[in-house]
Amino acid sequence: MFRPIVTKIVAKFQVTVPPEIRNLFDLREGDLLQWDFDESSSQIVLLPKRAQLLSPIVRKLVGEARAEKAEKAAKTPEAEAATEVPSRRKVARAGSTE
């Protein structure tokens, strides 16, 4: 078991993750820590979460939201009018004989 490690809360309530903990969990910049409070023991529990593992989930959710938004936009009257093929008009140009 590791010895107790004390860290200090600094400006803007930031806390440094001690090197022993970073090494133990192979934490990297961008990883997340989930803070849980255990009411029965009055203890805070930190659970490391990999940001990289969350990225595919986030990408999927963003893709689904964008597809849904595009589908809704395609159903609006303005979008239908924009997709219609405009009729060709003859335009007289300077110097033309038409």
All heavy atoms as an XYZ file, in Angstrom:
770
protein
N       0.849     -1.181      0.000
C       0.000      0.000      0.000
C       0.891      1.240      0.000
O       1.936      1.263      0.631
C      -0.896     -0.040      1.229
C      -1.817      1.106      1.373
S      -3.427      0.624      0.764
C      -4.255      2.164      0.772
N       0.459      2.245     -0.731
C       1.202      3.498     -0.783
C       1.042      4.279      0.506
O       0.043      4.164      1.201
C       0.679      4.378     -1.935
C       1.222      3.987     -3.272
C       0.482      3.186     -4.118
C       2.459      4.433     -3.689
C       0.965      2.828     -5.361
C       2.956      4.092     -4.932
C       2.208      3.289     -5.771
N       2.037      5.071      0.766
C       1.948      5.973      1.915
C       0.972      7.087      1.572
O       0.743      7.370      0.400
C       3.325      6.542      2.241
C       3.910      7.369      1.107
C       5.253      7.993      1.476
N       5.921      8.550      0.322
C       5.542      9.625     -0.359
N       4.467     10.266     -0.019
N       6.211     10.053     -1.400
N       0.370      7.737      2.554
C      -0.547      8.845      2.262
C       0.200      9.975      1.531
O       1.357     10.268      1.835
C      -1.000      9.316      3.642
C      -0.747      8.165      4.545
C       0.433      7.433      3.971
N      -0.463     10.572      0.567
C       0.113     11.660     -0.213
C      -0.759     12.889     -0.001
O      -1.982     12.823     -0.129
C       0.158     11.305     -1.711
C       0.971     10.030     -1.920
C       0.721     12.448     -2.527
C       0.849      9.461     -3.317
N      -0.131     13.995      0.316
C      -0.859     15.240      0.548
C      -0.552     16.200     -0.596
O       0.604     16.354     -0.989
C      -0.433     15.874      1.900
C      -1.131     17.209      2.117
C      -0.727     14.919      3.040
N      -1.604     16.808     -1.146
C      -1.427     17.839     -2.159
C      -2.152     19.098     -1.696
O      -3.004     19.046     -0.807
C      -1.980     17.403     -3.532
O      -3.361     17.112     -3.393
C      -1.244     16.193     -4.069
N      -1.807     20.199     -2.309
C      -2.361     21.486     -1.913
C      -3.274     22.018     -3.011
O      -2.974     21.889     -4.196
C      -1.205     22.469     -1.688
C      -1.617     23.842     -1.221
C      -0.369     24.690     -1.003
C      -0.725     26.062     -0.522
N       0.472     26.880     -0.290
N      -4.394     22.607     -2.610
C      -5.265     23.278     -3.561
C      -4.669     24.662     -3.790
O      -4.428     25.412     -2.854
C      -6.703     23.403     -3.013
C      -7.294     22.020     -2.754
C      -7.573     24.208     -3.972
C      -8.633     22.040     -2.051
N      -4.400     24.986     -5.069
C      -3.779     26.275     -5.403
C      -4.817     27.175     -6.067
O      -6.005     26.876     -6.061
C      -2.531     26.069     -6.296
C      -1.454     25.303     -5.538
C      -2.874     25.353     -7.570
N      -4.356     28.268     -6.660
C      -5.240     29.245     -7.289
C      -6.222     28.561     -8.226
O      -5.892     27.563     -8.876
C      -4.415     30.276     -8.055
N      -7.415     29.075     -8.290
C      -8.487     28.549     -9.132
C      -8.837     27.109     -8.766
O      -9.315     26.343     -9.600
C      -8.137     28.670    -10.619
C      -7.950     30.104    -11.073
C      -7.687     30.158    -12.544
C      -7.429     31.597    -12.961
N      -7.146     31.710    -14.390
N      -8.567     26.725     -7.532
C      -8.894     25.396     -6.993
C      -8.262     24.258     -7.776
O      -8.808     23.162     -7.885
C     -10.413     25.210     -6.886
C     -11.032     26.145     -5.893
C     -11.564     27.361     -6.296
C     -11.049     25.820     -4.552
C     -12.106     28.231     -5.380
C     -11.594     26.672     -3.620
C     -12.129     27.897     -4.034
N      -7.078     24.471     -8.310
C      -6.369     23.421     -9.045
C      -5.569     22.552     -8.082
O      -5.056     23.025     -7.080
C      -5.439     24.043    -10.083
C      -6.201     24.779    -11.173
C      -5.275     25.482    -12.139
O      -4.121     25.751    -11.830
N      -5.784     25.769    -13.314
N      -5.472     21.263     -8.435
C      -4.741     20.290     -7.635
C      -3.798     19.528     -8.556
O      -4.189     19.105     -9.637
C      -5.703     19.289     -6.947
C      -4.934     18.254     -6.154
C      -6.697     20.016     -6.064
N      -2.555     19.340     -8.119
C      -1.597     18.552     -8.892
C      -1.741     17.082     -8.530
O      -1.812     16.723     -7.351
C      -0.153     19.019     -8.591
O      -0.032     20.385     -8.950
C       0.867     18.192     -9.352
N      -1.794     16.240     -9.557
C      -1.841     14.795     -9.320
C      -0.406     14.340     -9.059
O       0.477     14.529     -9.898
C      -2.437     14.051    -10.532
C      -2.432     12.548    -10.284
C      -3.840     14.550    -10.836
N      -0.156     13.752     -7.898
C       1.209     13.352     -7.554
C       1.784     12.342     -8.549
O       1.049     11.533     -9.130
C       1.056     12.701     -6.180
C      -0.254     13.176     -5.659
C      -1.113     13.427     -6.848
N       3.112     12.376     -8.762
C       3.746     11.471     -9.724
C       3.483      9.993     -9.422
O       3.333      9.190    -10.345
C       5.236     11.782     -9.634
C       5.396     12.872     -8.648
C       4.062     13.260     -8.126
N       3.405      9.632     -8.146
C       3.145      8.227     -7.797
C       1.793      7.774     -8.360
O       1.659      6.658     -8.855
C       3.135      8.033     -6.267
C       4.443      8.349     -5.577
C       4.542      9.807     -5.109
O       3.775     10.649     -5.574
O       5.416     10.076     -4.272
N       0.805      8.639     -8.281
C      -0.534      8.311     -8.776
C      -0.553      8.340    -10.301
O      -1.136      7.465    -10.947
C      -1.587      9.290     -8.201
C      -1.591      9.254     -6.667
C      -2.968      9.006     -8.775
C      -1.907      7.909     -6.061
N       0.113      9.345    -10.893
C       0.189      9.422    -12.365
C       0.822      8.161    -12.928
O       0.346      7.586    -13.908
C       1.009     10.641    -12.803
C       0.319     11.964    -12.535
C       1.027     13.104    -13.238
N       2.440     13.187    -13.004
C       3.046     14.089    -12.231
N       2.326     14.989    -11.582
N       4.339     14.103    -12.094
N       1.900      7.702    -12.308
C       2.592      6.496    -12.776
C       1.766      5.236    -12.540
O       1.712      4.353    -13.398
C       3.953      6.361    -12.102
C       4.903      7.476    -12.490
O       4.771      8.083    -13.553
N       5.853      7.762    -11.624
N       1.124      5.156    -11.383
C       0.331      3.979    -11.035
C      -0.803      3.759    -12.033
O      -1.053      2.633    -12.471
C      -0.247      4.126     -9.618
C      -1.120      2.988     -9.114
C      -0.300      1.715     -8.947
C      -1.769      3.370     -7.791
N      -1.464      4.841    -12.440
C      -2.599      4.732    -13.356
C      -2.253      5.120    -14.786
O      -3.131      5.188    -15.639
C      -3.764      5.605    -12.857
C      -4.383      5.073    -11.586
C      -4.036      5.596    -10.355
C      -5.295      4.031    -11.643
C      -4.610      5.115     -9.192
C      -5.860      3.543    -10.480
C      -5.512      4.075     -9.252
N      -0.978      5.380    -15.037
C      -0.513      5.798    -16.367
C      -1.340      6.974    -16.877
O      -1.821      6.991    -18.005
C      -0.564      4.627    -17.352
C       0.133      4.957    -18.671
O       1.098      5.755    -18.660
O      -0.300      4.440    -19.709
N      -1.523      7.968    -16.005
C      -2.312      9.142    -16.362
C      -1.517     10.042    -17.292
O      -0.305     10.182    -17.162
C      -2.709      9.926    -15.107
C      -3.657      9.208    -14.157
C      -3.876     10.040    -12.902
C      -4.969      8.894    -14.838
N      -2.224     10.632    -18.249
C      -1.610     11.543    -19.210
C      -2.428     12.814    -19.284
O      -3.593     12.837    -18.880
C      -1.560     10.893    -20.594
C      -0.645      9.689    -20.637
C      -0.678      9.028    -21.983
N      -0.990      7.622    -21.721
C      -1.724      6.866    -22.486
N      -2.246      7.337    -23.575
N      -1.951      5.614    -22.172
N      -1.823     13.848    -19.831
C      -2.533     15.110    -20.017
C      -3.769     14.857    -20.865
O      -3.719     14.158    -21.875
C      -1.613     16.106    -20.716
C      -2.156     17.510    -20.736
C      -1.139     18.491    -21.279
O       0.035     18.407    -20.904
O      -1.555     19.335    -22.091
N      -4.894     15.383    -20.437
C      -6.148     15.189    -21.158
C      -7.017     14.102    -20.558
O      -8.204     14.024    -20.862
N      -6.452     13.234    -19.711
C      -7.261     12.222    -19.041
C      -8.185     12.921    -18.041
O      -7.961     14.059    -17.650
C      -6.382     11.206    -18.306
C      -5.685     10.248    -19.260
O      -6.070     10.193    -20.435
O      -4.751      9.564    -18.816
N      -9.214     12.232    -17.648
C     -10.217     12.796    -16.748
C     -10.181     12.096    -15.398
O      -9.797     10.935    -15.309
C     -11.609     12.626    -17.363
C     -11.790     13.177    -18.783
C     -13.138     12.765    -19.335
C     -11.639     14.676    -18.782
N     -10.597     12.824    -14.375
C     -10.767     12.240    -13.044
C     -12.224     12.435    -12.645
O     -12.745     13.546    -12.681
C      -9.856     12.926    -12.012
C      -8.360     12.714    -12.187
C      -7.589     13.564    -11.184
C      -8.000     11.256    -12.012
N     -12.879     11.345    -12.290
C     -14.266     11.414    -11.824
C     -14.239     11.508    -10.305
O     -13.639     10.675     -9.635
C     -15.026     10.167    -12.265
C     -16.450     10.124    -11.766
C     -17.158      8.885    -12.244
O     -17.044      8.502    -13.399
N     -17.886      8.243    -11.347
N     -14.886     12.534     -9.770
C     -14.932     12.752     -8.331
C     -16.251     12.211     -7.787
O     -17.317     12.632     -8.212
C     -14.860     14.243     -8.013
C     -13.583     14.904     -8.417
C     -13.119     15.092     -9.692
C     -12.602     15.451     -7.555
N     -11.911     15.744     -9.658
C     -11.568     15.988     -8.357
C     -12.492     15.569     -6.177
C     -10.449     16.610     -7.824
C     -11.386     16.202     -5.653
C     -10.369     16.701     -6.467
N     -16.179     11.262     -6.866
C     -17.364     10.714     -6.205
C     -17.242     10.959     -4.710
O     -16.146     10.919     -4.147
C     -17.487      9.202     -6.447
C     -17.860      8.864     -7.874
O     -18.564      9.669     -8.508
O     -17.448      7.799     -8.353
N     -18.379     11.218     -4.092
C     -18.393     11.421     -2.645
C     -19.170     10.285     -2.013
O     -20.320     10.022     -2.358
C     -19.040     12.763     -2.289
C     -19.107     13.016     -0.809
C     -17.941     13.261     -0.084
C     -20.312     12.992     -0.148
C     -17.997     13.486      1.293
C     -20.370     13.219      1.226
C     -19.212     13.465      1.937
N     -18.523      9.577     -1.101
C     -19.143      8.473     -0.380
C     -19.716      9.040      0.921
O     -18.968      9.360      1.848
C     -18.114      7.377     -0.100
C     -18.721      6.166      0.583
O     -19.939      6.166      0.848
O     -17.965      5.212      0.844
N     -21.032      9.183      0.962
C     -21.675      9.792      2.128
C     -21.497      8.963      3.398
O     -21.364      9.520      4.490
C     -23.161     10.009      1.855
C     -23.414     11.089      0.827
C     -24.892     11.351      0.633
O     -25.653     11.249      1.607
O     -25.271     11.651     -0.508
N     -21.485      7.657      3.259
C     -21.390      6.807      4.460
C     -20.043      6.959      5.163
O     -19.967      6.917      6.381
C     -21.644      5.346      4.107
O     -20.652      4.877      3.216
N     -18.971      7.157      4.387
C     -17.642      7.282      4.998
C     -17.110      8.715      4.956
O     -16.038      8.994      5.473
C     -16.649      6.365      4.291
O     -16.473      6.794      2.957
N     -17.851      9.618      4.299
C     -17.432     11.024      4.125
C     -16.078     11.120      3.432
O     -15.241     11.950      3.790
C     -17.394     11.758      5.473
O     -18.677     11.838      6.016
N     -15.868     10.243      2.453
C     -14.613     10.256      1.702
C     -14.874     10.619      0.245
O     -15.918     10.299     -0.317
C     -13.932      8.892      1.768
C     -13.425      8.542      3.146
C     -12.676      7.218      3.146
O     -12.815      6.407      2.235
N     -11.890      6.988      4.177
N     -13.873     11.275     -0.344
C     -13.911     11.582     -1.770
C     -13.136     10.483     -2.488
O     -12.030     10.136     -2.091
C     -13.270     12.951     -2.053
C     -14.071     14.055     -1.369
C     -13.179     13.201     -3.554
C     -13.415     15.411     -1.424
N     -13.725      9.955     -3.547
C     -13.080      8.905     -4.327
C     -12.838      9.455     -5.735
O     -13.753      9.968     -6.370
C     -13.975      7.643     -4.406
C     -13.316      6.563     -5.241
C     -14.291      7.137     -3.009
N     -11.591      9.358     -6.192
C     -11.240      9.790     -7.544
C     -11.054      8.568     -8.422
O     -10.290      7.668     -8.088
C      -9.947     10.603     -7.537
C     -10.013     11.983     -6.919
C      -8.627     12.608     -6.855
C     -10.944     12.864     -7.712
N     -11.741      8.562     -9.559
C     -11.617      7.454    -10.504
C     -11.028      7.980    -11.801
O     -11.592      8.889    -12.407
C     -12.988      6.827    -10.781
C     -13.704      6.244     -9.573
C     -15.130      5.848     -9.940
C     -12.945      5.041     -9.059
N      -9.891      7.449    -12.232
C      -9.311      7.917    -13.493
C     -10.135      7.434    -14.680
O     -10.618      6.312    -14.705
C      -7.918      7.289    -13.496
C      -8.008      6.117    -12.584
C      -9.077      6.427    -11.578
N     -10.322      8.325    -15.648
C     -11.051      8.008    -16.873
C     -10.185      8.441    -18.048
O      -9.602      9.513    -18.037
C     -12.390      8.771    -16.932
C     -13.311      8.496    -15.769
C     -13.911      7.128    -15.889
C     -14.869      6.891    -14.730
N     -15.482      5.608    -14.775
N     -10.108      7.614    -19.045
C      -9.318      7.923    -20.237
C     -10.124      8.789    -21.186
O     -11.196      8.398    -21.639
C      -8.928      6.650    -20.976
C      -7.851      5.886    -20.308
C      -6.506      6.277    -20.935
N      -5.455      5.533    -20.310
C      -4.588      6.082    -19.485
N      -4.640      7.339    -19.210
N      -3.645      5.352    -18.942
N      -9.615      9.970    -21.503
C     -10.273     10.840    -22.470
C     -10.313     10.165    -23.835
O     -11.269     10.311    -24.579
C      -9.541     12.174    -22.546
N      -9.270      9.409    -24.169
C      -9.206      8.743    -25.469
C     -10.347      7.741    -25.627
O     -10.838      7.526    -26.719
C      -7.887      7.989    -25.674
C      -6.637      8.820    -25.534
C      -6.152      8.891    -24.108
O      -6.825      9.408    -23.230
N      -4.965      8.394    -23.846
N     -10.738      7.090    -24.529
C     -11.805      6.104    -24.608
C     -13.160      6.779    -24.763
O     -14.082      6.210    -25.320
C     -11.802      5.212    -23.361
C     -10.543      4.379    -23.168
C     -10.623      3.591    -21.866
C     -10.331      3.436    -24.338
N     -13.280      8.007    -24.276
C     -14.532      8.733    -24.395
C     -14.688      9.346    -25.781
O     -15.790      9.579    -26.249
C     -14.607      9.838    -23.332
C     -14.662      9.351    -21.888
C     -14.629     10.535    -20.940
C     -15.915      8.536    -21.645
N     -13.576      9.607    -26.463
C     -13.626     10.279    -27.761
C     -14.516      9.570    -28.777
O     -15.318     10.229    -29.438
C     -12.218     10.462    -28.325
O     -11.487     11.327    -27.497
N     -14.421      8.243    -28.966
C     -15.302      7.594    -29.940
C     -16.779      7.758    -29.595
O     -17.608      7.933    -30.483
C     -14.893      6.120    -29.885
C     -13.515      6.121    -29.327
C     -13.446      7.306    -28.416
N     -17.096      7.739    -28.320
C     -18.488      7.906    -27.894
C     -18.952      9.318    -28.224
O     -20.037      9.515    -28.763
C     -18.634      7.616    -26.380
C     -18.305      6.147    -26.103
C     -20.027      7.977    -25.889
C     -18.140      5.819    -24.639
N     -18.110     10.297    -27.923
C     -18.453     11.688    -28.198
C     -18.604     11.901    -29.705
O     -19.552     12.532    -30.163
C     -17.396     12.643    -27.601
C     -17.625     14.070    -28.057
C     -17.411     12.562    -26.084
N     -17.668     11.361    -30.498
C     -17.761     11.491    -31.955
C     -19.069     10.903    -32.484
O     -19.724     11.470    -33.350
C     -16.576     10.802    -32.633
C     -15.377     11.699    -32.734
C     -14.328     11.102    -33.675
N     -13.041     11.283    -33.027
C     -12.294     10.332    -32.517
N     -12.649      9.078    -32.609
N     -11.152     10.608    -31.924
N     -19.462      9.747    -31.948
C     -20.702      9.107    -32.382
C     -21.906      9.984    -32.047
O     -22.775     10.202    -32.892
C     -20.847      7.736    -31.701
C     -22.125      7.013    -32.073
C     -22.255      5.704    -31.324
C     -23.605      5.086    -31.625
N     -23.958      4.033    -30.710
N     -21.951     10.515    -30.832
C     -23.065     11.365    -30.419
C     -23.128     12.646    -31.249
O     -24.210     13.079    -31.649
C     -22.958     11.696    -28.927
C     -23.155     10.523    -27.968
C     -22.858     10.954    -26.535
C     -24.561      9.974    -28.086
N     -21.981     13.240    -31.522
C     -21.940     14.455    -32.339
C     -22.411     14.142    -33.753
O     -23.194     14.897    -34.343
C     -20.521     15.074    -32.340
C     -20.393     16.153    -33.402
C     -20.192     15.643    -30.968
N     -21.959     13.038    -34.307
C     -22.387     12.636    -35.647
C     -23.889     12.417    -35.724
O     -24.545     12.854    -36.679
N     -24.446     11.759    -34.707
C     -25.889     11.525    -34.675
C     -26.651     12.842    -34.578
O     -27.663     13.042    -35.257
C     -26.260     10.615    -33.506
C     -25.822      9.178    -33.694
C     -26.008      8.335    -32.441
O     -26.425      8.873    -31.387
O     -25.734      7.121    -32.507
N     -26.160     13.755    -33.741
C     -26.821     15.056    -33.586
C     -26.766     15.853    -34.885
O     -27.745     16.488    -35.282
C     -26.173     15.843    -32.447
N     -25.628     15.816    -35.571
C     -25.501     16.535    -36.842
C     -26.425     15.943    -37.905
O     -27.045     16.663    -38.681
C     -24.054     16.505    -37.321
C     -23.171     17.434    -36.539
C     -21.757     17.427    -37.063
N     -20.928     18.352    -36.300
C     -19.622     18.345    -36.299
N     -18.959     17.455    -37.018
N     -18.939     19.227    -35.593
N     -26.510     14.623    -37.959
C     -27.384     13.965    -38.933
C     -28.847     14.330    -38.665
O     -29.609     14.612    -39.593
C     -27.186     12.452    -38.888
N     -29.217     14.345    -37.390
C     -30.585     14.703    -37.018
C     -30.884     16.155    -37.398
O     -31.945     16.466    -37.939
C     -30.777     14.499    -35.515
C     -32.198     14.735    -35.028
C     -32.331     14.464    -33.545
O     -31.842     13.406    -33.087
O     -32.917     15.308    -32.851
N     -29.928     17.030    -37.160
C     -30.089     18.449    -37.494
C     -30.216     18.620    -39.008
O     -31.067     19.381    -39.488
C     -28.896     19.249    -36.965
C     -29.022     20.731    -37.163
C     -27.843     21.459    -36.550
C     -27.932     22.956    -36.776
N     -26.793     23.668    -36.195
N     -29.388     17.909    -39.770
C     -29.445     17.996    -41.231
C     -30.776     17.454    -41.746
O     -31.354     18.008    -42.685
C     -28.279     17.228    -41.846
N     -31.261     16.398    -41.128
C     -32.538     15.813    -41.538
C     -33.681     16.793    -41.285
O     -34.556     16.973    -42.134
C     -32.773     14.516    -40.758
C     -34.002     13.743    -41.181
C     -34.149     12.456    -40.397
O     -33.183     11.671    -40.375
O     -35.220     12.255    -39.806
N     -33.662     17.470    -40.131
C     -34.691     18.459    -39.821
C     -34.605     19.640    -40.783
O     -35.621     20.153    -41.237
C     -34.549     18.947    -38.379
C     -35.027     17.954    -37.356
C     -34.874     18.509    -35.956
C     -35.275     17.490    -34.913
N     -35.078     17.989    -33.539
N     -33.385     20.067    -41.078
C     -33.200     21.202    -41.983
C     -33.687     20.861    -43.383
O     -34.223     21.713    -44.087
C     -31.737     21.615    -42.014
N     -33.544     19.614    -43.801
C     -33.970     19.191    -45.135
C     -35.489     19.192    -45.254
O     -36.026     19.282    -46.356
C     -33.418     17.809    -45.453
N     -36.192     19.114    -44.147
C     -37.646     19.071    -44.157
C     -38.286     20.459    -44.138
O     -39.478     20.579    -44.329
C     -38.163     18.256    -42.965
C     -37.838     16.785    -43.073
C     -38.369     16.023    -41.897
C     -38.024     14.545    -41.999
N     -38.516     13.790    -40.854
N     -37.522     21.518    -43.923
C     -38.080     22.864    -43.872
C     -38.373     23.366    -45.273
O     -37.713     22.970    -46.233
C     -37.119     23.842    -43.167
O     -35.928     23.928    -43.947
C     -36.801     23.405    -41.759
N     -39.377     24.237    -45.433
C     -39.726     24.761    -46.757
C     -38.569     25.497    -47.437
O     -38.388     25.398    -48.645
C     -40.878     25.722    -46.480
C     -41.409     25.338    -45.149
C     -40.274     24.700    -44.412
N     -37.761     26.224    -46.669
C     -36.627     26.942    -47.247
C     -35.636     25.966    -47.864
O     -35.087     26.201    -48.930
C     -35.896     27.798    -46.194
C     -36.737     28.884    -45.571
C     -37.535     28.397    -44.378
O     -37.128     27.420    -43.723
O     -38.591     28.992    -44.101
N     -35.411     24.854    -47.205
C     -34.474     23.855    -47.718
C     -35.023     23.206    -48.981
O     -34.290     22.944    -49.917
C     -34.185     22.804    -46.657
N     -36.340     22.963    -49.023
C     -36.941     22.372    -50.212
C     -36.811     23.314    -51.393
O     -36.515     22.907    -52.510
C     -38.401     22.025    -49.943
C     -38.576     20.842    -49.003
C     -40.035     20.578    -48.662
O     -40.934     21.148    -49.325
O     -40.277     19.794    -47.728
N     -37.029     24.606    -51.147
C     -36.900     25.597    -52.215
C     -35.462     25.680    -52.694
O     -35.199     25.866    -53.883
C     -37.383     26.954    -51.724
N     -34.526     25.534    -51.793
C     -33.106     25.612    -52.161
C     -32.670     24.405    -52.979
O     -31.739     24.496    -53.771
C     -32.250     25.726    -50.906
N     -33.354     23.279    -52.821
C     -32.954     22.080    -53.553
C     -33.597     21.999    -54.932
O     -33.207     21.186    -55.748
C     -33.300     20.802    -52.766
O     -34.706     20.790    -52.499
C     -32.521     20.718    -51.483
N     -34.603     22.850    -55.191
C     -35.234     22.855    -56.505
C     -34.242     23.373    -57.542
O     -33.458     24.275    -57.274
C     -36.478     23.745    -56.493
C     -37.618     23.184    -55.676
C     -38.814     24.131    -55.668
O     -38.808     25.123    -56.418
O     -39.733     23.864    -54.892
N     -34.319     22.823    -58.741
C     -33.435     23.254    -59.818
C     -34.038     24.503    -60.446
O     -35.187     24.470    -60.920
C     -33.280     22.147    -60.881
C     -32.403     22.626    -62.022
C     -32.736     20.883    -60.239
N     -33.310     25.616    -60.438
C     -33.875     26.837    -60.998
C     -33.987     26.716    -62.517
O     -33.173     26.072    -63.168
C     -32.861     27.915    -60.601
C     -31.599     27.172    -60.324
C     -31.987     25.798    -59.894
N     -35.038     27.322    -63.074
C     -35.199     27.287    -64.531
C     -34.159     28.197    -65.164
O     -33.781     29.218    -64.593
C     -36.609     27.723    -64.912
O     -36.817     29.047    -64.451
N     -33.724     27.841    -66.365
C     -32.701     28.644    -67.046
C     -33.388     29.812    -67.737
O     -34.375     29.637    -68.426
C     -31.943     27.792    -68.058
C     -31.117     26.728    -67.393
C     -30.259     26.017    -68.409
N     -29.115     25.485    -67.701
C     -27.872     25.738    -68.026
N     -27.587     26.486    -69.056
N     -26.885     25.228    -67.335
N     -32.844     30.961    -67.526
C     -33.360     32.150    -68.189
C     -32.308     32.671    -69.137
O     -31.117     32.587    -68.864
C     -33.681     33.244    -67.165
C     -34.815     32.866    -66.236
C     -35.129     34.004    -65.308
N     -34.023     34.147    -64.347
C     -33.841     35.206    -63.580
N     -34.643     36.218    -63.656
N     -32.836     35.252    -62.739
N     -32.775     33.213    -70.244
C     -31.835     33.833    -71.160
C     -31.561     35.236    -70.674
O     -32.485     35.967    -70.330
C     -32.397     33.882    -72.575
C     -32.346     32.571    -73.290
C     -32.595     32.779    -74.732
C     -32.291     31.490    -75.470
N     -32.339     31.693    -76.912
N     -30.325     35.557    -70.616
C     -29.916     36.879    -70.178
C     -29.219     37.558    -71.346
O     -28.293     37.007    -71.943
C     -28.964     36.791    -68.948
C     -28.502     38.159    -68.534
C     -29.643     36.049    -67.830
N     -29.685     38.749    -71.690
C     -29.045     39.494    -72.774
C     -27.727     40.027    -72.287
O     -27.620     40.572    -71.191
C     -29.946     40.644    -73.231
N     -26.721     39.836    -73.066
C     -25.394     40.298    -72.680
C     -24.978     41.414    -73.617
O     -25.367     41.451    -74.796
C     -24.388     39.165    -72.767
C     -24.736     38.084    -71.776
C     -23.675     37.070    -71.639
N     -24.184     36.052    -70.694
C     -23.615     34.933    -70.506
N     -22.527     34.617    -71.149
N     -24.113     34.071    -69.643
N     -24.184     42.275    -73.101
C     -23.722     43.396    -73.912
C     -22.967     42.868    -75.116
O     -22.116     41.995    -74.994
C     -22.828     44.302    -73.088
N     -23.302     43.400    -76.312
C     -22.618     43.000    -77.527
C     -23.198     41.760    -78.179
O     -22.738     41.352    -79.239
N     -24.232     41.121    -77.575
C     -24.814     39.921    -78.202
C     -25.891     40.347    -79.191
O     -26.503     41.408    -79.065
C     -25.377     38.973    -77.161
O     -26.525     39.525    -76.575
N     -26.174     39.514    -80.162
C     -27.162     39.826    -81.180
C     -28.529     39.289    -80.837
O     -29.478     39.465    -81.572
C     -26.702     39.261    -82.546
O     -26.500     37.867    -82.422
C     -25.478     39.982    -83.022
N     -28.662     38.581    -79.747
C     -29.942     37.999    -79.365
C     -30.839     39.004    -78.709
O     -30.578     39.854    -78.022
C     -29.740     36.794    -78.432
C     -29.114     35.643    -79.154
C     -28.970     34.462    -78.236
O     -29.827     34.269    -77.352
O     -28.021     33.706    -78.380
